[in-house]
Amino acid sequence: MILHPGIIALLVGSLIVLALLLYGSVLAVVILRRWDIKSSSEFQLGLERKTYLVSTIMSFVLGFEVLAIFLFIYTVDDLHRQFVGAMCATGSLNANPVGWYVLYVKMLLFFISSLWIGINYVDQRTEGFPLVRFKYGMLLLVAPLVLVDVYLQSRYFLGLTPDIITSCCGALFSKEGGGLSSSLSSLPVRPMRYIFFTVLGLYVLAGLISLKRQKGIFRGLMGIFSVIVFLISLASIISFVSLYFYEIPTHHCPFDILQGYYNYIGYPLYGALFSGTAFGLLTGFTEILKKLFPSLEKINRYQRKWTILSILFMVIFTLISLYPMLFSSFTLEGY
């Protein structure tokens, strides 16, 4: 294992998160079995007070999971200097392939944690706490996922040694390679560019329509559409967006843009994409909850805020992606 502040923060932070989630899971079992908002018993009143406190703590705990993916990426990118053959986070992840699974789990945790925080925010501001059982049932699903994350993350960092010789993005994200990364690198630029900007434009348009019409179907579509936008955007970053920042027509790495040489532009780029997707998912997911819990009708004002935030972050993501295409002399015409 390599001693690094980021590694220590991730390992210690994840263990604390897991411990608190396990405590929250014990409370979740009690809530699922004995919660009765109509009761005025001493047990119920004590449970309500405890639930409010623990829910607030869980929001901060899962807030760490929301930020953890960016700390993880920063850490593995900073570690690349320790390995022969590594030039960015790709090399660090290839130094112990378990790291790729950690990245995927952290991406999933980012969105699930964001949903839980949003649901808890609504529940604590709604009379009768209608989502208590639902959100604590959801917490029982989050805890095992965090346990998997802790296990894989520990295996990854403990398996890293400076004597490892690794391969980097030039081998993984190349048209001559194999696998999904190579397939994404080989996607034709012009069609992908049209698809990318069309999908983003349609998403923003759908969001604006949902703000004006206030119809549930548009909010539900935003949740579905946000996932499509997210996947197409990731493919587009590898296919052509990153190339404009590198000004190299054959360099498709999605991680180099996180480095100081490129002014760390990858952090606001990915941050805007992940945030826009999370708020879109939250808007669509809570629309489903409205059908299950009629007392949530007042949630419309929160959905409106989330829709605006989702649109805002997606516009920021689009503008960052578009900037080098408009203001750089580099062109991909002919590729």
Buried (B, 14 or more C-beta within 10 A) or exposed (E): EBEBEBBEBBBEBBBEBBEBBEBBBEBBEBBBEEBEBEEEEEEBEEBBEEBBEBBEEBBEBBBBBBEBBBBBBBBBBBBBEBBEBBBBBBBBBBBBEBBBBBBEBBBBBBBBBBBBBBBBBBBBEBEEBBBBBBBBBBBBEBBEBBBBBBBBBBBBBBBBEEEBEBBBBBBBBBEEBEEEBBBBBBBEBEEBBEBBBEBBEEBBEBBBBBBEEEEBEBBBBBBEBBBEBBEBBBBBBBBBBBBBBBEEBEBBBBBBBBBEEBEBBBBEBBBBBBBBBBBBBBBBBBBEBBEEBEEBEEBBEBBBEBBBBBBBBBBBBBEBBBEBBEEEEEEEEEE
